[in-house]
Amino acid sequence: MKSPQGVQFRRWATQRLREYLVQGYTLNQQRFYKNSSKLQQALKLIKKTAQSSELKTDKACH
């Protein structure tokens, strides 16, 4: 129970739980950085689409 490996694990687990409670989520940083270029491309497309003149109209569509 008081092995150095057990103490190290409990410290790690306590820190992770504290982060989850404070942030409310977890982030896989390696996966995030791997996919960040795809995310940036998607955000650019969304921004371009939102600024499209076809979306800006005074007429209501029904």
C-alpha positions in Angstrom: 0.0 0.0 0.0 2.8 2.4 0.7 5.1 1.3 -2.1 6.7 4.2 -4.0 4.9 3.2 -7.1 1.5 3.2 -5.3 2.2 6.6 -3.9 3.2 8.0 -7.3 0.1 6.6 -8.9 -2.2 8.1 -6.2 -0.6 11.5 -6.6 -1.0 11.2 -10.4 -4.7 10.1 -10.0 -5.4 12.9 -7.5 -4.0 15.5 -9.9 -6.1 14.2 -12.8 -9.3 14.2 -10.8 -8.5 17.7 -9.6 -8.1 18.8 -13.3 -11.3 17.2 -14.3 -13.3 18.8 -11.5 -11.9 22.3 -12.2 -11.9 22.1 -16.1 -14.9 19.9 -16.5 -13.3 18.0 -19.4 -10.1 16.2 -20.5 -8.0 16.8 -23.6 -5.7 14.3 -25.3 -3.0 16.8 -26.3 -1.2 14.5 -28.6 -4.4 13.8 -30.6 -5.3 17.5 -30.5 -2.0 18.6 -32.0 -2.1 15.9 -34.6 -5.6 17.0 -35.7 -5.1 20.8 -35.2 -4.5 21.5 -38.9 -7.8 19.8 -39.8 -9.6 21.8 -37.1 -8.1 25.1 -38.4 -9.3 24.2 -41.9 -12.8 23.5 -40.7 -12.9 26.7 -38.7 -11.8 28.7 -41.8 -14.6 27.0 -43.9 -17.2 27.8 -41.3 -16.1 31.4 -41.1 -16.1 31.7 -44.9 -19.6 30.2 -45.1 -20.9 32.4 -42.3 -19.6 35.5 -44.2 -21.1 34.4 -47.5 -23.4 36.9 -49.2 -25.8 34.1 -49.9 -26.5 33.8 -46.2 -27.1 37.5 -45.8 -30.6 38.2 -46.9 -33.4 40.3 -45.5 -36.1 37.9 -46.8 -37.3 35.2 -44.4 -37.2 31.7 -45.9 -40.2 29.5 -45.1 
